[in-house]
Amino acid sequence: MAVGGKDRDARAARERARLYEARRDLHDRQVRRRTRDNLIAGIAGGLLVVGLAAVQTAYFVAGPGVPEPAPTSTPTPTPTASTPAPSPSLSPDSGVTPTPTP
């Protein structure tokens, strides 16, 4: 009786099933790890961008990057000898009416 052949086929089938399950398990763990790594990288990148924006804002608002305030002077018109003094302007109530031109 050749019973050994069936046992060998069953053992090979069990080995193939075990290897298949091991590969599926490995693949599933890799997918979960990649998803976790991508999530961590996204959060870290977002925090990095927000941190850099905050540091740059602080540098230009309160740090050494603040522009020095420059004094501004507004010239005040003062009458000089070469410029004539302003003549009094006529108000609309002065009673003078313009003459129409023909």
Buried (B, 14 or more C-beta within 10 A) or exposed (E): EEEEEEEEEEEEEEEEEEEEEEEEEEEEEEEEEEEEEEEEEEEEEEEEEEEEEEEEEEEEEEEEEEEEEEEEEEEEEEEEEEEEEEEEEEEEEEEEEEEEEE
